[in-house]
């Protein structure tokens, strides 16, 4: 016992120091072990999150590509067929050509000039209006379908993560609103075509005012003429007035309601229409419209040059001889999207692809 007391008295400080070191070491080991486990758990969670994000991105990419395929194979062909029929019925040049043919040797010089001038205006109106309508309707339908597709994807994701008794509380798009929204693409053909023709014809008359039938038209002159007609048409009226040819006029009361300043109930259809108009009046979409119309015009003039007899358009040909050539291009402009190389050129432009990718990815959730 005396030995133990002596040992303790002699080595007490060392025992305390050793015990303290051992205790501190054990504590540090436990802290390190705990930190390592938390770090490993965090790394696993991050890996799971990354895998989940990659899966979502892959699903969204597949869904986006499927939407584009639906546009090209179903929605757009139907719209283009209706548009082609409408333009052919509303702008009829056959009656003027028939009067010219039947009136040979019977019409006075002034009567012939009047009919040729009428044919000139109608032919250019039909060509430029077809070019504009096909371009704008194809872009508009892509905007529509991408907006709807994004909403449906988000709605599906929300529904999958929601218990059944809460599904009724979600503000999902129903079938009626979906069909009504898609069918609104018919507005141009069913409601706005006559007004569009009238205003396009005014632009054509203004640009062609001093152009004579004997004037020599080259590829460059034709290209500049078409682009000038488009520019005059687009710039006549209020900013973005052309949007009203593609969709019904904006209901300002509904717009205020969607922004939260009214208590009136707004359907998903109206919300989709307001979002669509916001996209169409954006600077980004205006830029896409401009480069798409330019691309279509350049390709069309190139096609007309190729088809002209002995490359006559490249070296120049009288306007009177070019009018029949214009008529031959109309079926090419309004051809089925699967065979329409002008629409394919627009669709494949990197700027257009990027625009619709960003539109699909950035819709409100």
ROKOLRO-193745 format. One record per residue (C-alpha): x negated, y, z negated. Coordinates in steps of 0.5 Angstrom, whole numbers. Each point is the difference from the previous one (the first is absolute). Layout:
<pts>
+-------+-------+-------+
!     x !     y !     z !
+-------+-------+-------+
!     X !     Y !     Z !
...
+-------+-------+-------+
</pts>
This chain:
<pts>
+-------+-------+-------+
!     x !     y !     z !
+-------+-------+-------+
!     0 !     0 !     0 !
!    -6 !     5 !    -2 !
!    -3 !    -2 !     7 !
!     7 !     2 !     4 !
!     0 !     6 !    -4 !
!    -7 !     2 !     1 !
!     1 !    -2 !     8 !
!     6 !     4 !     0 !
!    -4 !     6 !    -3 !
!    -6 !     0 !     4 !
!     4 !    -2 !     7 !
!     6 !     4 !    -1 !
!    -1 !     6 !     5 !
!    -2 !    -6 !     5 !
!     6 !    -4 !    -1 !
!     4 !     7 !     1 !
!    -4 !     2 !     6 !
!     1 !    -7 !     3 !
!     7 !    -1 !    -1 !
!     1 !     7 !     3 !
!    -3 !    -2 !     6 !
!     3 !    -7 !     0 !
!     7 !     4 !    -1 !
!    -2 !     5 !     5 !
!    -2 !    -5 !     5 !
!     6 !    -4 !     0 !
!     5 !     6 !     0 !
!    -4 !     2 !     6 !
!     1 !    -7 !     3 !
!     7 !     1 !    -1 !
!     1 !     6 !     3 !
!    -4 !    -2 !     6 !
!     4 !    -6 !     1 !
!     6 !     4 !    -1 !
!    -2 !     5 !     5 !
!    -2 !    -6 !     5 !
!     7 !    -3 !     0 !
!     3 !     7 !     1 !
!    -4 !     1 !     6 !
!     1 !    -7 !     3 !
!     7 !     1 !    -1 !
!     0 !     7 !     3 !
!    -4 !    -3 !     6 !
!     5 !    -5 !     1 !
!     6 !     5 !     0 !
!    -4 !     4 !     5 !
!    -1 !    -6 !     4 !
!     7 !    -2 !     0 !
!     3 !     8 !     1 !
!    -5 !     0 !     6 !
!     3 !    -7 !     3 !
!     7 !     3 !    -2 !
!    -2 !     7 !     4 !
!    -3 !    -4 !     6 !
!     6 !    -5 !     0 !
!     5 !     7 !     0 !
!    -4 !     3 !     6 !
!     0 !    -7 !     4 !
!     7 !     0 !    -1 !
!     1 !     7 !     2 !
!    -4 !     0 !     6 !
!     4 !    -6 !     2 !
!     6 !     3 !    -1 !
!    -2 !     6 !     4 !
!    -2 !    -4 !     6 !
!     6 !    -3 !     0 !
!     4 !     6 !     0 !
!    -4 !     3 !     6 !
!     2 !    -7 !     3 !
!     7 !     1 !    -1 !
!     0 !     7 !     3 !
!    -4 !    -2 !     6 !
!     5 !    -7 !     1 !
!     7 !     2 !    -2 !
!     1 !     8 !    -2 !
!    -4 !     3 !     5 !
!     3 !    -4 !     6 !
!     7 !     1 !    -1 !
!    -1 !     8 !    -1 !
!    -4 !     0 !     6 !
!     5 !    -3 !     4 !
!     6 !     4 !    -2 !
!    -5 !     6 !     1 !
!    -1 !    -2 !     7 !
!     7 !    -1 !     2 !
!     2 !     7 !    -3 !
!    -5 !     4 !     4 !
!     2 !    -4 !     6 !
!     7 !     2 !    -1 !
!    -1 !     7 !    -2 !
!    -5 !     3 !     5 !
!     2 !    -3 !     6 !
!    -4 !     2 !     6 !
!     3 !    -5 !     5 !
!     6 !     5 !     2 !
!    -5 !     5 !     2 !
!    -4 !    -4 !     4 !
!     6 !    -3 !     3 !
!     2 !     7 !     2 !
!    -7 !     2 !     3 !
!     0 !    -7 !     4 !
!     7 !     1 !     3 !
!     0 !     7 !     1 !
!    -6 !     0 !     5 !
!     1 !     4 !     6 !
!     7 !     3 !    -3 !
!    -3 !     4 !    -6 !
!    -2 !     7 !     0 !
!    -8 !     1 !    -2 !
!     3 !     4 !    -6 !
!     4 !    -6 !    -2 !
!    -6 !    -5 !     1 !
!    -4 !     4 !    -4 !
!     5 !     1 !    -5 !
!     1 !    -8 !    -1 !
!    -8 !    -1 !     0 !
!    -1 !     5 !    -5 !
!     6 !    -4 !    -4 !
!    -4 !    -6 !     1 !
!    -6 !     3 !    -2 !
!     3 !     2 !    -7 !
!     3 !    -6 !    -1 !
!    -6 !    -5 !     2 !
!    -4 !     4 !    -5 !
!     5 !     0 !    -5 !
!     1 !    -7 !     0 !
!    -7 !    -2 !     0 !
!    -2 !     5 !    -6 !
!     6 !    -2 !    -4 !
!    -1 !    -7 !     1 !
!    -7 !     1 !    -2 !
!     1 !     4 !    -6 !
!     6 !    -5 !    -2 !
!    -3 !    -6 !     0 !
!    -6 !     3 !    -3 !
!     4 !     3 !    -6 !
!     5 !    -6 !    -1 !
!    -6 !    -5 !     0 !
!    -3 !     4 !    -6 !
!     6 !     2 !    -3 !
!     2 !    -8 !    -1 !
!    -7 !    -1 !    -2 !
!     1 !     5 !    -6 !
!     7 !    -3 !    -2 !
!    -2 !    -7 !     0 !
!    -7 !     1 !    -4 !
!     4 !     4 !    -5 !
!     6 !    -5 !    -1 !
!    -5 !    -6 !     0 !
!    -4 !     4 !    -5 !
!     6 !     1 !    -5 !
!     2 !    -7 !     1 !
!    -7 !    -3 !    -2 !
!     1 !     4 !    -6 !
!     7 !    -2 !    -1 !
!    -2 !    -7 !     0 !
!    -6 !     1 !    -4 !
!     4 !     3 !    -6 !
!     6 !    -5 !     1 !
!    -5 !    -6 !    -1 !
!    -3 !     3 !    -6 !
!     7 !     2 !    -3 !
!     4 !    -5 !    -4 !
!     7 !    -1 !     3 !
!     4 !     4 !    -5 !
!    -4 !     6 !     2 !
!     1 !    -1 !     7 !
!     6 !     4 !     1 !
!    -3 !     6 !    -3 !
!    -6 !     0 !     5 !
!     2 !     5 !     6 !
!    -1 !    -4 !     6 !
!     1 !     1 !     7 !
!     7 !    -4 !     2 !
!     1 !    -3 !     7 !
!     5 !     5 !     2 !
!    -5 !     6 !    -1 !
!    -6 !    -4 !     3 !
!     5 !    -1 !     7 !
!     2 !     7 !     0 !
!    -7 !     3 !    -1 !
!    -2 !    -5 !     6 !
!     6 !     2 !     4 !
!    -2 !     7 !    -1 !
!    -5 !     0 !     6 !
!     6 !     0 !     5 !
!     1 !     7 !    -2 !
!    -4 !     2 !     6 !
!     4 !    -4 !     5 !
!     7 !     1 !    -3 !
!     0 !     7 !    -2 !
!    -6 !     4 !     2 !
!    -2 !    -2 !     7 !
!     4 !     6 !     4 !
!    -3 !     5 !    -5 !
!    -7 !    -3 !     1 !
!     1 !     0 !     8 !
!     3 !     7 !     0 !
!    -6 !     3 !    -4 !
!    -5 !    -4 !     4 !
!     3 !     2 !     7 !
!    -1 !     7 !    -3 !
!    -7 !    -1 !    -1 !
!    -1 !    -3 !     7 !
!     3 !     6 !     3 !
!    -4 !     5 !    -3 !
!    -7 !    -4 !     1 !
!     2 !    -2 !     7 !
!     3 !     7 !     2 !
!    -5 !     2 !     5 !
!    -2 !    -7 !     3 !
!     2 !    -1 !     7 !
!     1 !    -6 !     3 !
!    -6 !     1 !     5 !
!    -5 !     1 !    -6 !
!    -5 !    -5 !     0 !
!     0 !    -4 !    -7 !
!    -6 !    -4 !    -2 !
!    -1 !    -4 !    -6 !
!    -3 !     5 !    -4 !
!     6 !     5 !     2 !
!     5 !    -5 !    -2 !
!    -3 !    -2 !    -7 !
!     0 !     7 !    -2 !
!     7 !     2 !     3 !
!     3 !    -6 !    -4 !
!    -4 !     2 !    -7 !
!     2 !     7 !     1 !
!     8 !    -2 !     1 !
!    -1 !    -4 !    -6 !
!    -3 !     6 !    -4 !
!     5 !     5 !     2 !
!     5 !    -5 !    -2 !
!    -3 !    -2 !    -7 !
!    -1 !     8 !    -1 !
!     7 !     2 !     2 !
!     4 !     1 !    -7 !
!    -1 !    -1 !    -7 !
!    -6 !    -4 !    -2 !
!     1 !    -7 !     0 !
!     7 !     1 !     4 !
!    -2 !    -6 !     4 !
!     1 !    -4 !    -7 !
!     8 !     1 !     1 !
!     0 !    -4 !     7 !
!    -3 !    -6 !    -4 !
!     4 !     0 !    -6 !
!     7 !     3 !    -3 !
!    -1 !     7 !    -3 !
!    -3 !     1 !    -7 !
!     5 !     0 !    -5 !
!    -3 !     6 !    -5 !
!     5 !    -2 !    -6 !
!    -3 !    -7 !     1 !
!    -7 !     2 !     0 !
!     1 !     4 !    -6 !
!     3 !    -6 !    -4 !
!    -5 !    -4 !     2 !
!    -5 !     5 !    -3 !
!     4 !     0 !    -7 !
!     4 !     6 !     1 !
!     7 !    -3 !     0 !
!     3 !    -5 !    -3 !
!     4 !    -3 !     6 !
!    -1 !    -7 !     1 !
!    -5 !    -2 !     6 !
!     0 !    -6 !     4 !
!    -6 !    -4 !     2 !
!     1 !     2 !     7 !
!     0 !     7 !    -1 !
!    -6 !     0 !    -4 !
!    -3 !    -4 !     6 !
!     2 !     5 !     5 !
!    -3 !     6 !    -4 !
!    -7 !    -4 !    -1 !
!     0 !    -1 !     8 !
!     2 !     7 !     1 !
!    -6 !     2 !    -5 !
!    -5 !    -4 !     4 !
!     3 !     2 !     7 !
!    -2 !     7 !    -2 !
!    -6 !    -1 !    -3 !
!    -7 !     3 !     3 !
!    -3 !    -7 !     1 !
!     6 !    -3 !     4 !
!     0 !     7 !     4 !
!    -7 !    -2 !     2 !
!     2 !    -7 !     2 !
!     5 !     2 !     4 !
!    -4 !     5 !     4 !
!    -6 !    -5 !     1 !
!     5 !    -5 !     2 !
!     4 !     4 !     5 !
!    -7 !     2 !     3 !
!    -2 !    -7 !     0 !
!     6 !    -2 !     4 !
!     0 !     6 !     5 !
!    -7 !    -2 !     2 !
!     1 !    -7 !     1 !
!     6 !     1 !     4 !
!    -3 !     5 !     4 !
!    -6 !    -5 !     1 !
!     5 !    -5 !     2 !
!     4 !     4 !     5 !
!    -7 !     2 !     3 !
!    -1 !    -7 !     1 !
!     6 !    -2 !     3 !
!     0 !     6 !     5 !
!    -1 !    -1 !     7 !
!    -8 !     0 !     2 !
!    -1 !     3 !    -7 !
!     4 !     6 !     3 !
!     1 !     3 !    -7 !
!    -7 !     0 !    -2 !
!    -2 !     5 !     6 !
!     7 !     3 !     0 !
!     7 !    -1 !     3 !
!     6 !     5 !     1 !
!     5 !     0 !    -5 !
!     5 !    -2 !     4 !
!    -3 !    -7 !     2 !
!    -2 !    -1 !    -7 !
!     7 !     0 !    -3 !
!     2 !    -7 !     3 !
!    -6 !    -2 !    -4 !
!     2 !     3 !    -6 !
!     7 !    -4 !     0 !
!    -4 !    -6 !     1 !
!    -4 !     1 !    -7 !
!     7 !     0 !    -4 !
!     0 !    -7 !     0 !
!    -7 !    -1 !    -3 !
!     1 !     5 !    -5 !
!     7 !    -3 !    -3 !
!    -3 !    -7 !     1 !
!     1 !    -5 !    -5 !
!    -5 !     1 !    -6 !
!    -3 !    -7 !     1 !
!    -2 !     2 !     7 !
!    -1 !     8 !    -1 !
!    -7 !     1 !     0 !
!     1 !     8 !    -2 !
!     3 !    -2 !    -6 !
!    -5 !    -6 !    -1 !
!    -5 !     6 !     1 !
!     3 !     4 !    -5 !
!     1 !    -6 !    -5 !
!    -8 !    -2 !     0 !
!    -2 !     7 !    -1 !
!    -5 !     0 !    -6 !
!     4 !     7 !    -3 !
!     7 !    -3 !     1 !
!    -2 !    -7 !    -3 !
!    -3 !     4 !    -6 !
!     6 !     5 !    -1 !
!     5 !    -6 !    -1 !
!    -5 !    -4 !    -4 !
!     0 !     6 !    -5 !
!     7 !     1 !     1 !
!     2 !    -7 !    -2 !
!    -5 !     0 !    -6 !
!     2 !     7 !    -3 !
!     7 !     0 !     0 !
!     3 !     1 !    -7 !
!     1 !    -5 !    -5 !
+-------+-------+-------+
</pts>
